[in-house]
Amino acid sequence: MNIYISCIIIGFLSSVLTVRSNILTMEQLHLVLCVETIAHRYFTPGHPLIVSLPATAEESTSRQLIQTTPHKDDLQLVNFMLQKLNEGTRWPIELFRPNEDEIADAAVLHHSYILFVWLEEEASLNKSLENQVEYLKYSASWNPRGRFVVVMTGHSGQQLPQIVATHVCAILWQMSKIVNVVVLIPGQEADPPLTTTGNKHRRGTNLLNLYTWFPYHMGSCGEVGDAVLQVEWVCEHNGRFSGDVNLYPERVPKDLMGCPIRVASVGIEPYLILTDNYTRNDGSVEYKLTGLSVEILRVVCKKMNLTTIFLSPSIGMKEGPYMKEASDLQDDISDVLTGVVPLLSHTMSSFFDPTIPYTHSEVKMLVPCPKQILINVLVALGTYTKLYSRAYEP
């Protein structure tokens, strides 16, 4: 009797075509085992686990996929992986795909992501990854500081796995400054010299390569260098890692070696004060700033050994400068925004990471109210601003 016929089918999924492990290739089975091992070791139980697919996938239920697309084998792999991850219900699993019209989710911070890329469509690798990340960014729960696994199915053709992994890391960094990523790519160990055990000869063992990168490694200042091979998954028996390695170490060092940080600013005194500006020999303008928000940031940059470069400040609290500075931050013109910065809606704030409050101020406004009105008061908190709303009766 085939041992794979014995499988568990849960509740309402019994009527759905279930992917059994005997349909998958040995390489696909080990991809599932490797990702499952990573999830159990590094993904926090009880927190959302996001599984994202390229736009070509079609969905039949929230956790099972129809297998009638050109990527039938890939979707069988995804189905079986979802089945394995769902055993024990350690994480609430959400399935995302870019062809959905919109995301309707509660603002519960995501902790872990598994992104799939079909390597058979290598020419569209950029588009596949970019579409997925762009779609995920519009979730109120988007967390670019979470832990990411990018699963590349198939083989990288003429390109070396390291080059493909470097390209993946560069896309994620450019789009959302994602650094906590492991790129999983099938590969093959170079054939060692033939060895003889009895009458049997052994050649190279199939491997899965796990790559990552470090944004401030070897003197680089946020530029994506070559991806680093962390460890290999050896496809023997139940599979194993080739070494004992932490796949998610601290990627950013405490000493940033004087790397520049571009600081945008908006607001009014005493939080933002322009003291001087002058033109350098190369034609660029240097701005000298101070104020409560600036000095707090200056202390942080000094501690982390960062070189601050102040961009042209926006003095005042009108809507236009706020929109401009937020746009510049999103477009990577600036690295950080300080001053009197209001918190925005979940949709907008999902693009940025606000700090904790550092200073607190209160303002009371007494105005005549002929009828009930809603008064919005911006209360400045240095690098952090809250919006208080309160209704008053006459």
Buried (B, 14 or more C-beta within 10 A) or exposed (E): EEEEEEEEEEEEBEEBEBBBBEBBEEBBBBBBBBBBBBBEEBBEEEBBBBBBBBBBBBBEEEBBBBBEEEBEBBBBBBBBBBBBBBEEEBBEBBBBBBEEEEBEBEEBEBBBBBBBBBBBBBEBBEEBBBBBBEBBBEBBBBBBBBBBBBBBBBBBEEBEBBEBBBBBBBBBBEBBBBBBBBBBBBBBBEEEEEEEEEEEEEEEBBBBBBBBBBBBEEEBBBEBBBBBBBBBBBBEEEBBBBEEEEBBEEBEEEEBEEBBBBBBBBBBEBBBBBEEEEEEEEEEEEBEBBBBBBBBBBEBBEEBEBEBBBBEBBBEBEEEBBEBBBEBBEEEEBBBBBBBBBBBEBBEBBBBEBBEEEBEEEEEEEEEEEEEEEEEEEBBBBBBBEEEEEEBEE
